[in-house]
Amino acid sequence: MTHSSLSQDRALTDSPFLRACRREPVPHTPVWFMRQAGRSLPEYRKLRAGTAMLDSCTRPDMVTEITLQPVRRHGVDAAVFFSDIVVPLKAIGVDLDIKPGVGPVVASPIRDRSDLEQLRPLEPDDVPYITEAVGLTTAELGATPLIGFAGAPFTLASYLIEGGPSRNHEHTKAMMYGDPQLFHALLDRLAGIAAAFLDVQIKAGASAVQLFDSWVGALAPADYRAHVLPHSAKVFQAVAHHGVPRIHFGVGTGELLGLMSEAGADVVGADWRIPLDEASRRIGGGKAVQGNLDPAVLFAPRAAVEAQAQRVLDAAAGLPGHIFNLGHGVLPDTDPDALTRLTEYVHERTAR
């Protein structure tokens, strides 16, 4: 290993984001935004014009450029890999597409045991474009960490059972309560797929990974413990040996934070419905906390955005390991300059 690559490795390990994940002292509170890659940036829309979402996820040059755009523009402390939670499902042959304005739509929803045959294990050879894109991206990022990610078993299951996004998750819950054995078999397969997808990203150079359980807030704590916790825990356990920080995040999960913490992540994200000090209390000791400005706040005037950001920082004061983020993803019509100003504000206010 050359001297320059050694010093770059050290700079990466010592980056504010990775230090915060490990609950070590930081020069400032690190900032990144869920869905910062793409979404609100005009340069992203220009690059993606005419390319379907799932096609863009398989083009390493495009993935790299989109992942880098917010780092260049906003000066955030980490990049998040541009992909989608259904990419590994598509890669193993599930017939699905991402419909603009709708989300993932599955041609043949999983409703009985024979439908499980759609889900074979994910092999690295299924996603060579992921390995290539992570390699290209980390080479460009240098000392800025790259966060890889996967969809959590419950959220992937919900799309597969419902056939697309759902407000009430009625088919999902009907299977969970009515055929728990089938439900567990489905989530077990999905845990293996999610773990393999994270493994590919880590081996290719991702410095941290996040498991997104976007829909799990639809469940009561007892149901989460019985039907979801073992499968999310399986994903985190499968990648533990890599030693990279593991982040867990779900929406509407204030009542589940303690259980989500039990699943085994190093960092737990909270949405905007709960103050960070209370979120940290529920998560329990030994974990860093990520969040949690309401993404809609960014549409307010600058002074109001800064006042709300300060509320988040005040709630996080004294917590070892706070990563500033939104309480969910960047909304598509967000003014990119508002994100740049917010990043600068957090960095300035927390400089130590």
Disulfide bonds with the S-S distance in Angstrom:
none
